[in-house]
Amino acid sequence: MKPRRQPTFPPDMKPAPEVFEILYPPTEDGHLTEEMKKWPLVTEERPRTLPPQPAPSEPKSPAQAS
Amino acid sequence: MSTGEWSEREEPDIAARHLLLCREVTWNSADTEARYSLLGLFTDIRPKGTFPLVWDRPLYTFVQFFGSPGEYEVWIELVRLVQDETGEILDETEAVVFGPFDLKIATPFFIHGRSFYLKTVPFDAPGLFEFRIRVAGVYDVLVTERLFVEG
């Protein structure tokens, strides 16, 4: 079996100084099959339901604390 | 297609790591040490709707490449990993393929960050999906990242 590549940066590497063509335009829909083009477009996420949080305790007044 | 110093007997010398998914990548040419900013990193989404569907919100992939100088052709694959009830991966769906994207590595011993904006990402069903970065002429997947799509 072919050994897996070990993607480890050599210790002397540093960020490229001259890279400008970075942000590509968005992909078009060439990756979608004809069937996929019929699927509904979804732009929203369902809200997340957080687990119930314990009620915050009332801070004690100085009189109660003493 | 140019593939750097690749020959039939030898694969291109290119590797990648740090594939991340996020909602936005910004670029600041004035900051020569930290040009990229990644906003809204995520590992799971909860589309509002029924499957199958096409996710039409910004989905950026950010990758760091390094290797020998050359011009490479990058592809991004997306598959759904079919799991049993214990989570064991049994199979995977046919890949949706984005690309090709041109990648130039001009100088050796440098790291090249790249961001790819994927628009209209199809999800046939809820579950665990995997993004894979491939380069033409390289047998192995360079780097992967998983995304859990909640139903």
Backbone of each chain as ProteinMPNN parsed JSONL, in Angstrom:
{"seq_chain_A": "MKPRRQPTFPPDMKPAPEVFEILYPPTEDGHLTEEMKKWPLVTEERPRTLPPQPAPSEPKSPAQAS", "coords_chain_A": {"N_chain_A": [[0.847, -1.197, 0.0], [0.443, 2.204, -0.738], [2.429, 4.59, 0.935], [1.099, 7.078, 3.098], [0.993, 10.557, 2.446], [2.814, 12.877, 4.326], [1.849, 15.763, 5.464], [3.678, 18.057, 6.426], [4.982, 21.133, 7.283], [8.149, 22.17, 6.116], [10.78, 23.274, 8.28], [11.911, 25.719, 7.527], [10.075, 27.142, 6.098], [8.022, 29.905, 5.098], [5.417, 32.45, 4.914], [4.202, 33.073, 1.605], [5.46, 35.795, -0.29], [4.367, 37.118, -2.462], [1.767, 36.664, -3.323], [-1.185, 37.269, -4.901], [-3.429, 36.704, -6.382], [-5.706, 35.705, -4.974], [-8.398, 35.438, -3.939], [-10.75, 33.693, -5.418], [-13.348, 34.071, -7.851], [-16.782, 33.231, -7.086], [-17.762, 29.81, -7.474], [-19.443, 28.657, -10.365], [-22.508, 27.031, -11.406], [-21.63, 24.642, -12.488], [-20.941, 22.313, -11.272], [-23.221, 21.133, -10.514], [-25.579, 18.604, -11.143], [-28.157, 17.997, -13.629], [-30.351, 17.08, -12.251], [-29.818, 17.984, -9.657], [-30.075, 20.691, -10.014], [-32.727, 21.087, -9.837], [-33.322, 20.938, -7.215], [-34.394, 22.524, -4.169], [-33.256, 25.829, -3.397], [-31.597, 26.725, -0.504], [-31.262, 29.128, 1.949], [-31.316, 29.692, 4.574], [-30.678, 28.92, 8.026], [-31.861, 26.589, 10.454], [-32.922, 27.634, 13.675], [-30.811, 27.238, 16.503], [-31.341, 25.284, 19.365], [-30.664, 26.005, 22.561], [-29.4, 24.266, 25.428], [-31.239, 24.137, 28.532], [-30.491, 26.749, 30.753], [-29.14, 27.223, 34.03], [-30.897, 29.24, 36.381], [-29.756, 32.518, 37.033], [-28.211, 33.275, 40.129], [-29.458, 35.408, 42.679], [-27.698, 38.326, 43.492], [-26.31, 38.827, 46.698], [-27.317, 41.264, 49.038], [-25.361, 43.787, 50.762], [-26.207, 43.778, 53.443], [-27.355, 41.271, 53.756], [-25.185, 39.712, 53.278], [-23.56, 40.055, 55.456]], "CA_chain_A": [[0.0, 0.0, 0.0], [1.23, 3.429, -0.85], [2.457, 5.339, 2.2], [0.382, 8.357, 3.054], [1.786, 11.775, 2.478], [2.849, 13.546, 5.62], [1.869, 17.184, 5.149], [4.305, 18.845, 7.479], [5.777, 22.214, 6.725], [9.564, 22.22, 6.473], [10.962, 24.308, 9.308], [12.339, 27.01, 7.002], [9.04, 27.758, 5.252], [7.354, 31.104, 5.595], [4.346, 32.81, 3.989], [4.61, 33.583, 0.299], [5.411, 37.251, -0.269], [3.91, 37.744, -3.7], [0.54, 36.007, -3.763], [-2.241, 38.26, -4.954], [-4.632, 36.216, -7.07], [-6.104, 34.806, -3.912], [-9.822, 35.183, -3.786], [-11.364, 33.35, -6.681], [-14.79, 34.338, -7.895], [-17.527, 32.035, -6.678], [-17.96, 28.792, -8.485], [-20.757, 28.643, -11.017], [-23.224, 25.799, -11.041], [-21.188, 23.534, -13.325], [-20.794, 21.1, -10.469], [-24.554, 20.58, -10.244], [-26.202, 17.818, -12.203], [-29.474, 18.514, -14.006], [-31.271, 16.747, -11.16], [-29.538, 18.871, -8.516], [-30.552, 22.049, -10.314], [-34.151, 21.149, -9.487], [-33.465, 20.925, -5.759], [-34.643, 23.886, -3.659], [-32.136, 26.592, -2.842], [-31.829, 27.043, 0.907], [-30.357, 30.184, 2.399], [-31.466, 29.922, 6.009], [-30.436, 27.825, 8.96], [-32.814, 26.469, 11.551], [-32.317, 28.13, 14.917], [-30.304, 26.234, 17.438], [-31.963, 25.338, 20.688], [-29.648, 25.841, 23.587], [-29.879, 23.54, 26.605], [-31.693, 25.063, 29.582], [-29.427, 27.274, 31.606], [-29.589, 27.472, 35.412], [-31.234, 30.638, 36.63], [-28.679, 33.188, 37.786], [-28.552, 33.511, 41.532], [-29.549, 36.823, 43.036], [-26.574, 38.768, 44.329], [-26.699, 39.179, 48.057], [-27.067, 42.643, 49.443], [-24.34, 43.843, 51.835], [-26.799, 43.423, 54.731], [-27.519, 39.822, 53.799], [-23.88, 39.061, 53.274], [-22.887, 40.176, 56.749]], "C_chain_A": [[0.88, 1.244, 0.0], [1.255, 4.186, 0.478], [1.764, 6.686, 2.052], [1.348, 9.514, 3.163], [1.724, 12.405, 3.873], [2.94, 15.059, 5.403], [2.398, 18.03, 6.309], [5.172, 19.92, 6.852], [7.246, 22.029, 7.081], [9.826, 23.388, 7.418], [11.353, 25.673, 8.746], [11.283, 27.658, 6.109], [8.453, 28.989, 5.922], [6.315, 31.538, 4.57], [4.877, 33.394, 2.69], [4.482, 35.095, 0.26], [4.649, 37.863, -1.436], [2.611, 37.149, -4.214], [-0.601, 37.014, -3.746], [-3.535, 37.724, -5.562], [-5.357, 35.235, -6.156], [-7.579, 34.448, -3.94], [-10.453, 34.938, -5.151], [-12.809, 33.819, -6.681], [-15.538, 33.076, -7.503], [-17.684, 31.059, -7.826], [-19.338, 28.956, -9.113], [-21.393, 27.285, -10.741], [-22.837, 24.618, -11.923], [-21.045, 22.228, -12.578], [-22.142, 20.44, -10.188], [-25.04, 19.767, -11.438], [-27.559, 18.444, -12.531], [-30.488, 18.231, -12.902], [-31.075, 17.708, -9.986], [-30.051, 20.282, -8.762], [-32.041, 22.203, -10.009], [-34.364, 21.189, -7.979], [-33.679, 22.358, -5.255], [-33.362, 24.533, -3.135], [-32.485, 26.988, -1.414], [-30.784, 28.051, 1.359], [-30.405, 30.388, 3.901], [-31.115, 28.678, 6.805], [-31.563, 27.782, 9.984], [-32.154, 26.975, 12.824], [-31.868, 26.995, 15.807], [-31.0, 26.394, 18.776], [-30.898, 25.042, 21.726], [-30.214, 25.029, 24.752], [-30.286, 24.529, 27.686], [-30.54, 25.468, 30.491], [-29.961, 27.448, 33.026], [-29.848, 28.969, 35.613], [-30.104, 31.299, 37.412], [-29.121, 33.468, 39.209], [-28.549, 35.004, 41.809], [-28.327, 37.237, 43.844], [-27.072, 39.188, 45.703], [-26.406, 40.647, 48.324], [-26.01, 42.661, 50.542], [-24.916, 43.434, 53.191], [-26.957, 41.92, 54.88], [-26.174, 39.119, 53.933], [-23.238, 39.071, 54.646], [-23.525, 39.29, 57.812]], "O_chain_A": [[1.918, 1.302, 0.659], [0.205, 4.401, 1.082], [1.841, 7.336, 1.01], [2.361, 9.461, 3.861], [0.665, 12.441, 4.5], [4.035, 15.575, 5.178], [1.632, 18.633, 7.061], [6.001, 19.636, 5.987], [7.562, 21.756, 8.239], [9.132, 24.402, 7.341], [11.151, 26.688, 9.413], [11.581, 28.638, 5.426], [8.4, 29.092, 7.148], [6.33, 31.036, 3.446], [5.873, 34.117, 2.678], [3.482, 35.632, 0.736], [4.317, 39.047, -1.384], [2.377, 37.131, -5.423], [-0.944, 37.551, -2.693], [-4.616, 38.241, -5.28], [-5.59, 34.083, -6.521], [-7.943, 33.273, -3.963], [-10.659, 35.867, -5.933], [-13.423, 33.948, -5.621], [-14.991, 31.976, -7.578], [-17.733, 31.444, -8.994], [-20.288, 29.355, -8.439], [-20.883, 26.495, -9.947], [-23.626, 23.688, -12.091], [-21.029, 21.157, -13.184], [-22.195, 19.319, -9.683], [-24.926, 20.191, -12.588], [-28.046, 19.31, -11.803], [-31.378, 19.042, -12.647], [-32.043, 18.185, -9.395], [-30.418, 20.987, -7.822], [-32.551, 23.32, -9.931], [-35.475, 21.448, -7.518], [-33.184, 23.304, -5.867], [-32.513, 23.884, -2.524], [-33.561, 27.53, -1.161], [-29.584, 27.853, 1.174], [-29.625, 31.167, 4.448], [-31.237, 27.55, 6.329], [-32.143, 28.81, 10.332], [-30.959, 26.766, 13.03], [-32.482, 25.929, 15.848], [-31.217, 27.509, 19.252], [-30.313, 23.959, 21.753], [-31.411, 25.111, 25.026], [-29.746, 25.633, 27.756], [-29.738, 24.643, 30.928], [-31.131, 27.79, 33.201], [-29.131, 29.827, 35.096], [-29.56, 30.707, 38.345], [-30.265, 33.849, 39.457], [-27.752, 35.759, 41.252], [-27.963, 36.548, 44.797], [-28.119, 39.82, 45.84], [-25.388, 41.19, 47.893], [-25.788, 41.639, 51.192], [-24.22, 42.822, 54.001], [-26.733, 41.355, 55.951], [-26.042, 38.092, 54.598], [-22.449, 38.181, 54.966], [-23.074, 39.277, 58.957]]}, "seq_chain_B": "MSTGEWSEREEPDIAARHLLLCREVTWNSADTEARYSLLGLFTDIRPKGTFPLVWDRPLYTFVQFFGSPGEYEVWIELVRLVQDETGEILDETEAVVFGPFDLKIATPFFIHGRSFYLKTVPFDAPGLFEFRIRVAGVYDVLVTERLFVEG", "coords_chain_B": {"N_chain_B": [[-2.327, 21.283, -19.689], [-0.299, 22.282, -17.054], [1.889, 20.854, -14.825], [3.853, 21.477, -12.914], [6.864, 20.026, -11.912], [6.183, 17.527, -12.655], [6.359, 14.222, -13.856], [5.688, 11.243, -15.799], [6.498, 9.258, -14.156], [6.732, 10.326, -11.704], [5.019, 11.966, -9.139], [3.612, 15.286, -8.84], [5.264, 17.468, -6.59], [3.64, 18.397, -4.165], [1.812, 19.539, -1.383], [-0.706, 19.85, 1.157], [-2.392, 21.406, 3.863], [-4.475, 22.203, 6.7], [-7.204, 22.663, 5.888], [-10.014, 24.525, 6.025], [-13.384, 25.463, 6.793], [-15.465, 28.234, 6.276], [-17.458, 31.238, 6.679], [-16.656, 33.556, 5.475], [-13.858, 34.983, 3.815], [-11.427, 37.335, 4.086], [-9.142, 39.666, 2.58], [-6.178, 41.336, 2.971], [-4.014, 43.314, 1.553], [-2.257, 45.094, 2.565], [-1.334, 44.187, 4.929], [1.343, 42.535, 5.316], [2.19, 40.332, 6.66], [0.055, 38.917, 7.584], [-2.203, 38.3, 5.683], [-4.654, 37.09, 5.256], [-7.92, 36.833, 6.627], [-10.097, 34.874, 8.405], [-13.5, 34.434, 8.763], [-16.184, 33.427, 10.776], [-15.876, 30.539, 11.209], [-16.892, 27.17, 10.738], [-18.251, 23.91, 11.529], [-20.5, 22.494, 11.307], [-23.802, 22.59, 9.926], [-27.242, 23.673, 9.769], [-29.501, 23.34, 7.698], [-32.484, 25.025, 6.741], [-35.078, 23.41, 5.747], [-36.188, 20.807, 3.493], [-34.576, 17.772, 2.554], [-33.554, 16.423, -0.64], [-31.334, 19.29, -1.047], [-30.026, 22.487, -2.081], [-27.419, 24.245, -0.851], [-27.261, 27.599, -0.427], [-25.67, 29.58, 0.66], [-22.849, 31.645, 1.634], [-19.926, 29.76, 1.399], [-16.827, 29.215, 2.184], [-13.734, 27.711, 1.424], [-10.63, 27.303, 2.944], [-7.262, 26.848, 2.325], [-3.934, 25.758, 2.937], [-1.206, 25.502, 0.899], [1.852, 23.893, -0.027], [5.007, 23.271, -1.615], [6.831, 22.143, -4.524], [7.934, 24.569, -6.971], [5.628, 25.502, -9.536], [2.8, 25.057, -11.778], [-0.425, 24.195, -10.941], [-3.382, 22.168, -10.986], [-6.246, 22.417, -9.247], [-8.767, 20.598, -7.589], [-11.884, 20.32, -5.941], [-13.515, 17.993, -4.061], [-16.666, 16.746, -2.956], [-18.183, 14.572, -0.785], [-20.734, 12.465, 0.612], [-20.522, 10.691, 3.587], [-21.491, 7.525, 4.216], [-22.961, 6.186, 6.992], [-23.305, 3.678, 9.586], [-25.549, 2.871, 12.358], [-23.847, 3.055, 14.494], [-22.026, 4.878, 13.782], [-19.956, 4.077, 12.238], [-18.201, 4.225, 9.17], [-19.514, 3.195, 6.187], [-19.711, 3.478, 3.459], [-19.544, 5.719, 0.628], [-20.984, 8.529, -1.089], [-21.323, 9.344, -4.604], [-18.939, 11.657, -5.807], [-19.356, 15.191, -5.689], [-17.968, 17.61, -7.749], [-15.91, 20.381, -7.668], [-14.317, 22.865, -9.588], [-11.886, 23.114, -12.312], [-9.375, 24.822, -10.329], [-6.816, 27.146, -10.773], [-3.529, 26.943, -9.58], [-0.635, 28.513, -8.619], [2.62, 27.943, -7.701], [5.247, 29.721, -6.991], [7.668, 29.988, -5.745], [10.01, 28.017, -4.064], [9.898, 26.612, -0.733], [7.951, 28.131, 0.462], [4.802, 28.943, 1.915], [1.604, 28.734, 0.584], [-1.362, 30.277, 0.882], [-4.769, 29.691, 0.081], [-8.027, 30.555, -0.958], [-11.161, 29.257, -1.675], [-14.228, 29.93, -3.001], [-17.148, 28.382, -2.644], [-20.066, 28.022, -4.33], [-23.539, 27.404, -4.154], [-23.916, 24.595, -2.927], [-24.584, 21.232, -3.078], [-26.606, 19.109, -1.058], [-27.576, 15.938, -0.625], [-28.792, 14.552, 1.372], [-29.25, 14.629, 4.955], [-26.342, 14.411, 7.11], [-22.936, 13.218, 7.437], [-20.495, 14.96, 5.758], [-17.698, 15.205, 3.496], [-15.114, 17.277, 2.505], [-12.657, 17.297, -0.005], [-9.422, 17.959, -1.052], [-7.939, 17.843, -4.13], [-5.244, 17.43, -6.452], [-4.437, 17.656, -9.844], [-2.861, 14.891, -11.265], [-1.866, 13.921, -8.925], [-2.146, 11.19, -6.853], [-3.1, 10.763, -4.219], [-5.509, 12.176, -1.945], [-5.054, 15.504, -0.913], [-5.764, 16.939, 1.405], [-8.351, 16.915, 3.881], [-11.627, 17.89, 5.059], [-14.32, 17.729, 7.328], [-17.872, 18.084, 7.366], [-20.742, 18.397, 9.228], [-24.021, 17.963, 8.398], [-26.992, 18.826, 9.569], [-30.174, 17.296, 9.895]], "CA_chain_B": [[-2.185, 21.418, -18.246], [1.058, 22.25, -16.548], [1.861, 20.28, -13.481], [5.124, 21.64, -12.244], [7.944, 19.153, -12.347], [5.628, 16.188, -12.691], [6.565, 13.36, -15.005], [4.834, 10.062, -15.687], [7.0, 8.375, -13.104], [6.83, 11.019, -10.422], [3.913, 12.882, -8.914], [4.015, 16.635, -8.437], [5.644, 17.593, -5.184], [2.771, 19.414, -3.562], [1.072, 19.056, -0.221], [-1.611, 20.856, 1.705], [-3.005, 21.126, 5.149], [-5.314, 23.282, 7.221], [-8.43, 22.941, 5.145], [-11.024, 25.023, 6.959], [-14.61, 25.984, 6.196], [-15.91, 29.434, 6.984], [-18.462, 32.026, 5.964], [-16.062, 34.657, 4.718], [-12.413, 35.169, 3.87], [-11.044, 38.669, 3.602], [-7.766, 39.745, 2.104], [-5.629, 42.655, 3.223], [-2.681, 43.334, 0.944], [-1.381, 45.977, 3.332], [-0.766, 43.424, 6.042], [2.194, 41.584, 4.597], [2.459, 39.138, 7.458], [-1.184, 38.165, 7.864], [-3.131, 38.878, 4.709], [-5.971, 36.452, 5.306], [-8.718, 36.746, 7.845], [-11.204, 33.933, 8.249], [-14.615, 34.831, 9.609], [-17.294, 32.468, 10.851], [-15.502, 29.132, 11.021], [-17.957, 26.268, 11.167], [-18.069, 22.481, 11.27], [-21.805, 21.894, 11.058], [-24.846, 23.529, 9.524], [-28.609, 23.157, 9.95], [-30.323, 23.977, 6.667], [-33.914, 25.103, 6.999], [-35.747, 22.88, 4.562], [-36.16, 19.349, 3.373], [-33.539, 17.256, 1.66], [-32.284, 17.059, -0.996], [-31.366, 20.734, -1.186], [-28.785, 23.151, -2.492], [-27.065, 25.259, 0.137], [-26.954, 28.799, -1.204], [-25.049, 30.6, 1.521], [-21.398, 31.645, 1.427], [-19.144, 28.67, 1.967], [-15.447, 29.358, 1.733], [-12.721, 26.775, 1.908], [-9.306, 27.923, 3.019], [-6.254, 25.783, 2.295], [-2.53, 26.148, 2.826], [-0.43, 24.609, 0.046], [3.288, 24.109, -0.145], [5.612, 22.26, -2.472], [7.777, 22.607, -5.527], [7.38, 25.575, -7.878], [4.926, 24.956, -10.689], [1.389, 25.396, -11.911], [-1.192, 23.012, -10.593], [-4.828, 22.22, -11.187], [-6.837, 21.987, -7.984], [-10.174, 20.219, -7.618], [-12.465, 20.073, -4.621], [-14.577, 16.987, -4.088], [-17.552, 16.667, -1.791], [-18.921, 13.301, -0.719], [-21.401, 12.154, 1.888], [-20.055, 9.437, 4.15], [-22.643, 6.739, 4.65], [-22.602, 5.584, 8.275], [-24.33, 2.872, 10.247], [-26.062, 3.51, 13.577], [-22.754, 3.286, 15.446], [-21.144, 5.917, 13.252], [-18.919, 3.522, 11.369], [-18.388, 4.624, 7.776], [-19.695, 2.005, 5.362], [-19.642, 3.77, 2.025], [-19.648, 7.151, 0.365], [-21.741, 8.825, -2.299], [-20.527, 9.844, -5.726], [-18.428, 12.985, -5.463], [-19.632, 16.435, -6.402], [-16.621, 18.099, -8.02], [-15.762, 21.813, -7.95], [-13.033, 23.198, -10.172], [-10.57, 23.232, -11.673], [-8.822, 26.108, -9.938], [-5.378, 27.21, -11.049], [-2.682, 27.249, -8.431], [0.765, 28.719, -8.98], [3.601, 28.031, -6.623], [6.351, 30.351, -7.708], [8.924, 29.953, -5.02], [10.061, 26.92, -3.097], [10.024, 26.933, 0.681], [6.954, 29.103, 0.888], [3.448, 28.441, 2.107], [0.643, 29.504, -0.196], [-2.751, 30.161, 1.29], [-5.739, 29.871, -0.988], [-9.418, 30.467, -0.552], [-12.07, 28.919, -2.762], [-15.609, 30.24, -2.634], [-18.035, 27.401, -3.252], [-21.435, 28.533, -4.385], [-24.555, 26.374, -4.404], [-23.37, 23.291, -2.545], [-25.72, 20.308, -2.948], [-26.628, 18.078, -0.011], [-28.667, 15.04, -1.007], [-29.422, 14.059, 2.597], [-28.448, 15.041, 6.11], [-25.297, 13.457, 7.47], [-21.547, 13.659, 7.515], [-19.92, 15.21, 4.438], [-16.257, 15.416, 3.531], [-14.483, 18.027, 1.419], [-11.336, 16.748, -0.3], [-8.626, 18.731, -2.008], [-7.131, 17.028, -5.034], [-4.454, 18.125, -7.471], [-4.284, 16.814, -11.023], [-1.594, 14.178, -11.319], [-1.519, 13.405, -7.597], [-3.087, 10.115, -6.548], [-3.704, 10.918, -2.9], [-6.158, 13.423, -1.524], [-4.065, 16.284, -0.172], [-6.248, 17.291, 2.739], [-9.807, 16.783, 3.962], [-12.331, 18.487, 6.192], [-15.671, 17.189, 7.391], [-18.97, 18.997, 7.705], [-21.959, 17.687, 9.601], [-25.223, 18.658, 7.95], [-28.076, 18.314, 10.402], [-31.462, 17.2, 9.237]], "C_chain_B": [[-0.714, 21.358, -17.861], [1.023, 21.735, -15.12], [3.24, 20.337, -12.847], [6.181, 20.713, -12.79], [7.485, 17.71, -12.462], [6.032, 15.45, -13.96], [5.69, 12.138, -14.811], [5.264, 9.172, -14.525], [6.945, 9.035, -11.729], [5.67, 11.997, -10.278], [4.434, 14.277, -8.6], [4.295, 16.694, -6.943], [4.836, 18.73, -4.573], [2.0, 18.774, -2.415], [0.189, 20.192, 0.276], [-2.031, 20.442, 3.096], [-3.813, 22.343, 5.571], [-6.444, 23.637, 6.273], [-9.511, 23.315, 6.153], [-12.22, 25.554, 6.18], [-15.052, 27.2, 6.991], [-16.881, 30.211, 6.104], [-17.865, 33.151, 5.141], [-14.55, 34.641, 4.886], [-12.123, 36.556, 3.327], [-9.544, 38.709, 3.378], [-7.277, 41.169, 2.275], [-4.192, 42.692, 2.705], [-1.713, 44.204, 1.734], [-0.714, 45.247, 4.496], [0.081, 42.3, 5.458], [2.458, 40.31, 5.384], [1.216, 38.286, 7.696], [-2.277, 38.692, 6.945], [-4.536, 38.314, 4.813], [-6.624, 36.633, 6.662], [-9.907, 35.841, 7.549], [-12.292, 34.285, 9.255], [-15.676, 33.731, 9.6], [-16.879, 31.048, 10.525], [-16.644, 28.235, 11.484], [-17.618, 24.832, 10.801], [-19.402, 21.77, 11.102], [-22.796, 22.983, 10.683], [-26.202, 22.851, 9.689], [-29.522, 23.818, 8.915], [-31.806, 23.922, 7.02], [-34.638, 24.652, 5.738], [-35.645, 21.381, 4.545], [-35.124, 18.947, 2.328], [-34.198, 16.474, 0.517], [-32.451, 18.558, -1.172], [-30.013, 21.238, -1.673], [-28.546, 24.306, -1.533], [-26.556, 26.493, -0.606], [-26.503, 29.931, -0.288], [-23.55, 30.548, 1.321], [-20.712, 30.493, 2.153], [-17.74, 28.779, 1.365], [-14.62, 28.202, 2.279], [-11.395, 27.519, 1.92], [-8.273, 26.809, 3.175], [-4.867, 26.415, 2.304], [-1.784, 25.08, 2.034], [1.047, 24.895, 0.236], [3.868, 23.004, -1.006], [6.573, 22.867, -3.461], [7.128, 23.661, -6.414], [6.708, 24.906, -9.072], [3.499, 25.461, -10.737], [0.589, 24.12, -11.752], [-2.672, 23.262, -10.842], [-5.489, 21.609, -9.954], [-8.317, 21.683, -8.186], [-10.642, 20.019, -6.18], [-13.599, 19.078, -4.788], [-15.398, 17.076, -2.809], [-18.301, 15.348, -1.847], [-19.671, 13.241, 0.606], [-20.931, 10.789, 2.337], [-21.251, 8.696, 4.728], [-22.235, 5.96, 5.897], [-23.704, 4.646, 8.76], [-24.714, 3.546, 11.566], [-24.973, 3.759, 14.613], [-21.809, 4.387, 14.975], [-20.043, 5.386, 12.352], [-19.231, 3.858, 9.91], [-18.411, 3.374, 6.902], [-19.418, 2.276, 3.897], [-19.619, 5.287, 1.866], [-20.376, 7.354, -0.951], [-20.789, 9.263, -3.412], [-20.151, 11.299, -5.462], [-19.041, 14.074, -6.336], [-18.284, 17.136, -6.554], [-16.663, 19.58, -8.401], [-14.386, 22.031, -8.579], [-13.053, 23.031, -11.681], [-10.237, 24.679, -11.309], [-7.317, 26.065, -10.231], [-4.633, 27.594, -9.783], [-1.249, 27.38, -8.915], [1.603, 28.755, -7.716], [4.886, 28.496, -7.273], [7.691, 30.106, -7.047], [8.936, 28.762, -4.075], [10.202, 27.449, -1.68], [9.118, 28.084, 1.099], [5.601, 28.423, 1.027], [2.49, 29.34, 1.332], [-0.756, 29.255, 0.336], [-3.648, 30.377, 0.09], [-7.143, 29.74, -0.414], [-10.267, 30.186, -1.781], [-13.499, 29.123, -2.265], [-16.515, 29.264, -3.379], [-19.464, 27.918, -3.187], [-22.365, 27.376, -4.729], [-23.989, 24.962, -4.187], [-24.527, 22.313, -2.321], [-25.53, 19.318, -1.81], [-27.833, 17.181, -0.295], [-29.447, 14.55, 0.196], [-28.639, 14.617, 3.769], [-27.385, 13.996, 6.403], [-23.926, 14.092, 7.469], [-20.958, 13.77, 6.107], [-18.42, 15.466, 4.583], [-15.814, 16.178, 2.284], [-13.06, 17.492, 1.245], [-10.637, 17.617, -1.338], [-7.773, 17.766, -2.815], [-6.378, 17.927, -5.999], [-4.256, 17.158, -8.621], [-2.896, 16.187, -11.039], [-1.148, 13.597, -9.997], [-2.578, 12.388, -7.196], [-3.828, 10.382, -5.246], [-4.478, 12.224, -2.784], [-5.159, 14.206, -0.674], [-4.506, 16.57, 1.252], [-7.77, 17.198, 2.724], [-10.344, 17.598, 5.136], [-13.765, 17.981, 6.151], [-16.675, 18.243, 7.854], [-20.186, 18.158, 8.044], [-23.167, 18.533, 9.22], [-26.403, 18.045, 8.696], [-29.394, 18.322, 9.644], [-32.574, 17.821, 10.048]], "O_chain_B": [[0.018, 20.473, -18.305], [0.196, 22.163, -14.315], [3.725, 19.344, -12.306], [6.371, 20.625, -14.003], [8.291, 16.783, -12.378], [6.035, 16.042, -15.04], [5.025, 12.001, -13.784], [4.455, 8.419, -13.983], [7.097, 8.364, -10.708], [5.38, 12.766, -11.195], [5.567, 14.433, -8.147], [3.626, 16.038, -6.145], [5.297, 19.868, -4.481], [1.595, 17.614, -2.486], [0.33, 21.342, -0.142], [-2.019, 19.261, 3.443], [-3.832, 23.37, 4.892], [-6.609, 24.8, 5.904], [-9.872, 22.521, 7.021], [-12.083, 26.032, 5.053], [-15.019, 27.199, 8.221], [-17.092, 29.878, 4.938], [-18.5, 33.646, 4.21], [-14.031, 34.327, 5.957], [-12.54, 36.897, 2.22], [-8.788, 37.898, 3.913], [-7.9, 42.107, 1.776], [-3.276, 42.167, 3.339], [-0.497, 44.074, 1.596], [0.342, 45.656, 4.977], [-0.437, 41.228, 5.145], [2.907, 39.313, 4.818], [1.311, 37.091, 7.973], [-3.162, 39.434, 7.371], [-5.506, 38.999, 4.488], [-5.967, 36.591, 7.702], [-10.622, 36.028, 6.565], [-12.029, 34.417, 10.45], [-16.015, 33.182, 8.552], [-17.473, 30.415, 9.652], [-17.285, 28.506, 12.499], [-16.82, 24.567, 9.902], [-19.438, 20.58, 10.79], [-22.649, 24.141, 11.071], [-26.299, 21.625, 9.743], [-30.241, 24.763, 9.241], [-32.31, 22.919, 7.525], [-34.791, 25.417, 4.786], [-35.093, 20.762, 5.455], [-34.846, 19.67, 1.372], [-35.285, 15.924, 0.693], [-33.554, 19.047, -1.415], [-29.012, 20.521, -1.675], [-29.362, 25.221, -1.419], [-25.554, 26.436, -1.318], [-26.905, 31.083, -0.449], [-23.019, 29.526, 0.887], [-20.896, 30.288, 3.352], [-17.518, 28.472, 0.193], [-14.779, 27.776, 3.423], [-11.089, 28.276, 0.999], [-8.396, 25.944, 4.042], [-4.663, 27.489, 1.737], [-1.731, 23.916, 2.43], [1.44, 26.0, 0.61], [3.288, 21.924, -1.114], [7.071, 23.975, -3.261], [5.911, 23.655, -6.595], [7.167, 23.871, -9.556], [3.049, 26.195, -9.857], [0.898, 23.094, -12.359], [-3.138, 24.4, -10.897], [-5.308, 20.427, -9.661], [-9.027, 22.42, -8.87], [-9.872, 19.598, -5.317], [-14.528, 19.301, -5.564], [-14.898, 17.428, -1.741], [-18.972, 15.043, -2.833], [-19.291, 13.882, 1.586], [-20.939, 9.836, 1.559], [-21.933, 9.194, 5.624], [-21.287, 5.175, 5.868], [-24.872, 4.794, 8.4], [-24.263, 4.653, 11.858], [-25.15, 4.581, 15.512], [-20.894, 4.777, 15.701], [-19.284, 6.16, 11.769], [-20.38, 3.782, 9.475], [-17.456, 2.597, 6.879], [-18.942, 1.399, 3.177], [-19.669, 6.032, 2.845], [-20.389, 6.477, -1.815], [-19.607, 9.517, -3.178], [-20.96, 12.074, -4.951], [-19.22, 13.907, -7.542], [-17.535, 17.245, -5.583], [-17.36, 19.974, -9.336], [-13.402, 21.437, -8.139], [-14.114, 22.829, -12.27], [-10.753, 25.624, -11.907], [-6.647, 25.067, -9.966], [-5.065, 28.46, -9.022], [-0.711, 26.47, -9.546], [1.32, 29.507, -6.783], [5.53, 27.754, -8.014], [8.722, 30.027, -7.714], [7.961, 28.53, -3.36], [10.581, 28.6, -1.467], [9.462, 28.894, 1.96], [5.304, 27.448, 0.337], [2.567, 30.565, 1.422], [-1.271, 28.14, 0.247], [-3.326, 31.154, -0.81], [-7.406, 28.936, 0.481], [-10.093, 30.827, -2.817], [-13.913, 28.562, -1.251], [-16.628, 29.322, -4.603], [-19.989, 28.209, -2.113], [-22.012, 26.486, -5.502], [-23.641, 24.253, -5.131], [-25.367, 22.551, -1.453], [-24.448, 18.762, -1.62], [-28.978, 17.627, -0.21], [-30.614, 14.177, 0.079], [-27.492, 15.035, 3.608], [-27.508, 12.84, 5.998], [-23.771, 15.313, 7.495], [-20.928, 12.792, 5.36], [-17.939, 15.882, 5.637], [-16.102, 15.774, 1.158], [-12.35, 17.263, 2.224], [-11.212, 17.958, -2.372], [-6.995, 16.984, -2.269], [-6.815, 19.032, -6.318], [-3.947, 15.984, -8.412], [-1.888, 16.869, -10.851], [-0.162, 12.862, -9.941], [-3.77, 12.693, -7.199], [-5.05, 10.24, -5.183], [-4.158, 13.225, -3.423], [-4.493, 13.633, 0.188], [-3.718, 16.457, 2.191], [-8.401, 17.379, 1.683], [-9.617, 17.942, 6.068], [-14.35, 17.823, 5.08], [-16.356, 19.152, 8.62], [-20.613, 17.314, 7.255], [-23.311, 19.672, 9.665], [-26.76, 16.887, 8.475], [-29.683, 19.228, 8.864], [-33.728, 17.817, 9.619]]}, "name": "protein", "num_of_chains": 2, "seq": "MKPRRQPTFPPDMKPAPEVFEILYPPTEDGHLTEEMKKWPLVTEERPRTLPPQPAPSEPKSPAQASMSTGEWSEREEPDIAARHLLLCREVTWNSADTEARYSLLGLFTDIRPKGTFPLVWDRPLYTFVQFFGSPGEYEVWIELVRLVQDETGEILDETEAVVFGPFDLKIATPFFIHGRSFYLKTVPFDAPGLFEFRIRVAGVYDVLVTERLFVEG"}
